Amino acid sequence: VLRPDLSEDRDNVERFLREARTIAGLRHRGIVEIHSFGEDPGGAVFYAMELLVGEDLEARLRDRKQRPISWRQVCEWGVQIARAMAAVHGAGLIHRDLKPGNVFLAREDDEVRVKLLDFGIVRPEDGSELTGTGAALGTPHYISPEQIRAQDMDRRTDIYSFGALLFKALTGRFVFRGE
């Protein structure tokens, strides 16, 4: 649900619904499915997504001392993330916030399936803005130099983030330290 204070600005509402519509148009096993979205009679702006059972990759990485993660497991997750990102890029979109907290490890039957989440700052690769900002958005440890500088981006910014994510998953540390 879009926060009530953000719902007061019609531009925020339109952006939220446009982003929900964009994500709902993505069909891939590795991308969270949005079933419906809109505004209810009380004025709440919402979207309803599939119910996921499991944990996000960030929580799983924090727990690696109690539950070690093999490099093979990281590679299996990496392949699933790459396939989901290929679907995002195939739709002409850039995620711009690929990080462990936006990768969900969903338990489906007896297997773990990666689901990409949080397309809040997604934008078309053609340069038009869904987020309507000129500022650098994203999580600093995972965003590309051009994204930090709020410069033009394409799918390579997600590829950079994917590399930073895999580095963190394999080594337990960030690619770069500092402010």
SEDRENVEX-794692 format. One record per residue (C-alpha): residue in three letters; chain; x, y, z; residue number from 0. Coordinates in Angstrom, 2 decimals, decimal comma. Layout:
N
ROKE/resn/chain/X/Y/Z/resi
ROKE/ALA/A/X/Y/Z/NUM $
...
This chain:
179
ROKE/resn/chain/X/Y/Z/resi
ROKE/VAL/A/0,00/0,00/0,00/0 $
ROKE/LEU/A/1,33/3,42/-0,89/1 $
ROKE/ARG/A/1,87/5,43/2,28/2 $
ROKE/PRO/A/-1,06/7,80/2,93/3 $
ROKE/ASP/A/1,17/10,89/2,97/4 $
ROKE/LEU/A/2,48/9,94/-0,50/5 $
ROKE/SER/A/-1,05/9,21/-1,72/6 $
ROKE/GLU/A/-1,97/12,87/-1,27/7 $
ROKE/ASP/A/0,21/13,82/-4,26/8 $
ROKE/ARG/A/-1,42/12,67/-7,50/9 $
ROKE/ASP/A/1,99/12,44/-9,22/10 $
ROKE/ASN/A/3,09/9,85/-6,63/11 $
ROKE/VAL/A/-0,12/7,88/-7,14/12 $
ROKE/GLU/A/0,26/7,90/-10,93/13 $
ROKE/ARG/A/3,93/6,86/-10,68/14 $
ROKE/PHE/A/3,09/4,03/-8,24/15 $
ROKE/LEU/A/0,30/2,71/-10,50/16 $
ROKE/ARG/A/2,44/3,05/-13,64/17 $
ROKE/GLU/A/5,21/1,06/-11,97/18 $
ROKE/ALA/A/2,72/-1,59/-10,79/19 $
ROKE/ARG/A/1,34/-1,86/-14,33/20 $
ROKE/THR/A/4,87/-2,25/-15,72/21 $
ROKE/ILE/A/5,78/-4,99/-13,25/22 $
ROKE/ALA/A/2,44/-6,75/-13,76/23 $
ROKE/GLY/A/3,34/-6,96/-17,45/24 $
ROKE/LEU/A/6,49/-8,94/-16,70/25 $
ROKE/ARG/A/5,92/-12,67/-16,91/26 $
ROKE/HIS/A/8,78/-14,77/-15,62/27 $
ROKE/ARG/A/9,05/-17,43/-12,95/28 $
ROKE/GLY/A/11,85/-15,43/-11,27/29 $
ROKE/ILE/A/9,90/-12,16/-10,96/30 $
ROKE/VAL/A/7,30/-11,56/-8,28/31 $
ROKE/GLU/A/3,82/-11,73/-9,78/32 $
ROKE/ILE/A/1,42/-8,84/-9,28/33 $
ROKE/HIS/A/-2,20/-9,98/-9,42/34 $
ROKE/SER/A/-3,99/-6,63/-9,20/35 $
ROKE/PHE/A/-3,45/-2,98/-8,41/36 $
ROKE/GLY/A/-5,44/0,20/-8,12/37 $
ROKE/GLU/A/-7,18/2,49/-5,68/38 $
ROKE/ASP/A/-9,83/1,33/-3,25/39 $
ROKE/PRO/A/-12,95/3,43/-2,48/40 $
ROKE/GLY/A/-11,28/4,68/0,72/41 $
ROKE/GLY/A/-8,44/6,19/-1,29/42 $
ROKE/ALA/A/-5,73/3,62/-0,53/43 $
ROKE/VAL/A/-3,43/2,93/-3,47/44 $
ROKE/PHE/A/-2,30/-0,70/-3,56/45 $
ROKE/TYR/A/-1,05/-3,69/-5,42/46 $
ROKE/ALA/A/-1,58/-7,35/-4,56/47 $
ROKE/MET/A/1,26/-9,76/-5,26/48 $
ROKE/GLU/A/1,77/-13,47/-4,95/49 $
ROKE/LEU/A/2,33/-14,86/-1,47/50 $
ROKE/LEU/A/5,96/-15,86/-1,03/51 $
ROKE/VAL/A/7,23/-18,16/1,70/52 $
ROKE/GLY/A/10,91/-18,02/2,54/53 $
ROKE/GLU/A/13,40/-15,23/3,16/54 $
ROKE/ASP/A/15,26/-12,57/1,26/55 $
ROKE/LEU/A/18,86/-13,15/0,26/56 $
ROKE/GLU/A/20,05/-10,42/2,62/57 $
ROKE/ALA/A/18,65/-12,29/5,64/58 $
ROKE/ARG/A/20,12/-15,55/4,35/59 $
ROKE/LEU/A/23,57/-13,97/3,96/60 $
ROKE/ARG/A/23,40/-12,54/7,51/61 $
ROKE/ASP/A/22,74/-16,06/8,79/62 $
ROKE/ARG/A/25,61/-17,70/6,88/63 $
ROKE/LYS/A/27,55/-18,53/10,08/64 $
ROKE/GLN/A/24,69/-20,69/11,38/65 $
ROKE/ARG/A/23,73/-21,95/7,92/66 $
ROKE/PRO/A/26,79/-21,99/5,63/67 $
ROKE/ILE/A/26,24/-21,30/1,95/68 $
ROKE/SER/A/28,22/-23,21/-0,65/69 $
ROKE/TRP/A/29,62/-21,53/-3,72/70 $
ROKE/ARG/A/27,51/-23,96/-5,76/71 $
ROKE/GLN/A/24,35/-22,67/-4,07/72 $
ROKE/VAL/A/25,36/-19,07/-4,81/73 $
ROKE/CYS/A/25,93/-20,06/-8,44/74 $
ROKE/GLU/A/22,48/-21,70/-8,66/75 $
ROKE/TRP/A/20,87/-18,55/-7,25/76 $
ROKE/GLY/A/23,02/-16,44/-9,58/77 $
ROKE/VAL/A/21,77/-18,30/-12,64/78 $
ROKE/GLN/A/18,16/-17,76/-11,56/79 $
ROKE/ILE/A/18,79/-14,06/-10,89/80 $
ROKE/ALA/A/20,47/-13,68/-14,30/81 $
ROKE/ARG/A/17,51/-15,31/-16,06/82 $
ROKE/ALA/A/15,03/-13,06/-14,26/83 $
ROKE/MET/A/17,13/-10,00/-15,08/84 $
ROKE/ALA/A/17,28/-11,11/-18,72/85 $
ROKE/ALA/A/13,46/-11,00/-18,72/86 $
ROKE/VAL/A/13,51/-7,50/-17,20/87 $
ROKE/HIS/A/16,03/-6,32/-19,79/88 $
ROKE/GLY/A/14,14/-8,14/-22,56/89 $
ROKE/ALA/A/11,14/-5,97/-21,67/90 $
ROKE/GLY/A/13,32/-2,89/-22,15/91 $
ROKE/LEU/A/13,54/-2,09/-18,44/92 $
ROKE/ILE/A/16,33/-1,39/-15,96/93 $
ROKE/HIS/A/15,72/-2,54/-12,36/94 $
ROKE/ARG/A/18,27/-0,11/-10,82/95 $
ROKE/ASP/A/18,04/-1,59/-7,30/96 $
ROKE/LEU/A/19,34/-5,14/-7,59/97 $
ROKE/LYS/A/20,62/-6,11/-4,14/98 $
ROKE/PRO/A/20,26/-9,07/-1,73/99 $
ROKE/GLY/A/17,26/-7,45/0,00/100 $
ROKE/ASN/A/15,39/-7,43/-3,33/101 $
ROKE/VAL/A/16,08/-11,08/-4,11/102 $
ROKE/PHE/A/13,68/-13,44/-2,36/103 $
ROKE/LEU/A/14,48/-17,11/-1,82/104 $
ROKE/ALA/A/10,99/-18,59/-2,09/105 $
ROKE/ARG/A/10,37/-22,14/-0,96/106 $
ROKE/GLU/A/8,24/-23,90/-3,58/107 $
ROKE/ASP/A/7,64/-27,56/-2,85/108 $
ROKE/ASP/A/11,11/-28,98/-2,16/109 $
ROKE/GLU/A/13,14/-26,35/-3,97/110 $
ROKE/VAL/A/14,22/-22,75/-3,51/111 $
ROKE/ARG/A/13,23/-20,41/-6,31/112 $
ROKE/VAL/A/14,63/-16,90/-6,66/113 $
ROKE/LYS/A/12,07/-14,10/-7,05/114 $
ROKE/LEU/A/13,07/-10,53/-7,90/115 $
ROKE/LEU/A/11,26/-7,94/-5,79/116 $
ROKE/ASP/A/10,95/-4,18/-5,43/117 $
ROKE/PHE/A/10,72/-2,57/-8,81/118 $
ROKE/GLY/A/10,14/0,80/-7,15/119 $
ROKE/ILE/A/12,82/2,62/-9,16/120 $
ROKE/VAL/A/12,54/0,62/-12,39/121 $
ROKE/ARG/A/12,66/2,64/-15,57/122 $
ROKE/PRO/A/12,60/2,01/-19,30/123 $
ROKE/GLU/A/16,04/1,65/-20,83/124 $
ROKE/ASP/A/15,07/4,13/-23,55/125 $
ROKE/GLY/A/15,66/6,95/-21,09/126 $
ROKE/SER/A/12,14/7,95/-20,14/127 $
ROKE/GLU/A/11,62/8,12/-16,42/128 $
ROKE/LEU/A/9,11/6,14/-14,40/129 $
ROKE/THR/A/10,54/7,39/-11,12/130 $
ROKE/GLY/A/10,62/11,01/-12,23/131 $
ROKE/THR/A/13,85/11,84/-10,44/132 $
ROKE/GLY/A/17,16/13,28/-11,50/133 $
ROKE/ALA/A/18,87/11,99/-8,38/134 $
ROKE/ALA/A/20,93/8,90/-7,76/135 $
ROKE/LEU/A/18,61/6,20/-6,41/136 $
ROKE/GLY/A/19,51/2,77/-5,13/137 $
ROKE/THR/A/21,61/1,14/-2,44/138 $
ROKE/PRO/A/25,18/2,51/-2,47/139 $
ROKE/HIS/A/27,04/-0,80/-2,06/140 $
ROKE/TYR/A/25,37/-2,22/-5,15/141 $
ROKE/ILE/A/24,87/0,66/-7,57/142 $
ROKE/SER/A/27,10/1,42/-10,51/143 $
ROKE/PRO/A/29,32/4,51/-10,77/144 $
ROKE/GLU/A/27,04/6,06/-13,41/145 $
ROKE/GLN/A/24,04/5,53/-11,16/146 $
ROKE/ILE/A/25,83/7,16/-8,21/147 $
ROKE/ARG/A/26,58/10,13/-10,45/148 $
ROKE/ALA/A/22,95/10,23/-11,73/149 $
ROKE/GLN/A/24,22/9,82/-15,30/150 $
ROKE/ASP/A/22,63/8,02/-18,24/151 $
ROKE/MET/A/22,17/4,32/-17,61/152 $
ROKE/ASP/A/21,37/1,19/-19,51/153 $
ROKE/ARG/A/21,17/-2,50/-18,60/154 $
ROKE/ARG/A/24,87/-2,50/-17,74/155 $
ROKE/THR/A/24,04/-0,75/-14,47/156 $
ROKE/ASP/A/22,07/-3,86/-13,43/157 $
ROKE/ILE/A/24,92/-6,10/-14,58/158 $
ROKE/TYR/A/27,29/-4,13/-12,32/159 $
ROKE/SER/A/24,84/-4,56/-9,41/160 $
ROKE/PHE/A/24,56/-8,27/-10,18/161 $
ROKE/GLY/A/28,35/-8,59/-9,92/162 $
ROKE/ALA/A/28,40/-6,72/-6,60/163 $
ROKE/LEU/A/25,58/-8,93/-5,31/164 $
ROKE/LEU/A/27,41/-12,13/-6,31/165 $
ROKE/PHE/A/30,64/-10,85/-4,76/166 $
ROKE/LYS/A/28,84/-10,23/-1,45/167 $
ROKE/ALA/A/27,13/-13,65/-1,59/168 $
ROKE/LEU/A/30,41/-15,47/-2,29/169 $
ROKE/THR/A/32,77/-13,56/0,00/170 $
ROKE/GLY/A/30,53/-12,13/2,72/171 $
ROKE/ARG/A/31,86/-8,62/2,12/172 $
ROKE/PHE/A/31,15/-5,62/-0,09/173 $
ROKE/VAL/A/33,19/-4,90/-3,22/174 $
ROKE/PHE/A/34,06/-1,45/-1,84/175 $
ROKE/ARG/A/34,15/-0,02/1,66/176 $
ROKE/GLY/A/33,63/3,60/2,62/177 $
ROKE/GLU/A/31,05/6,32/2,58/178 $
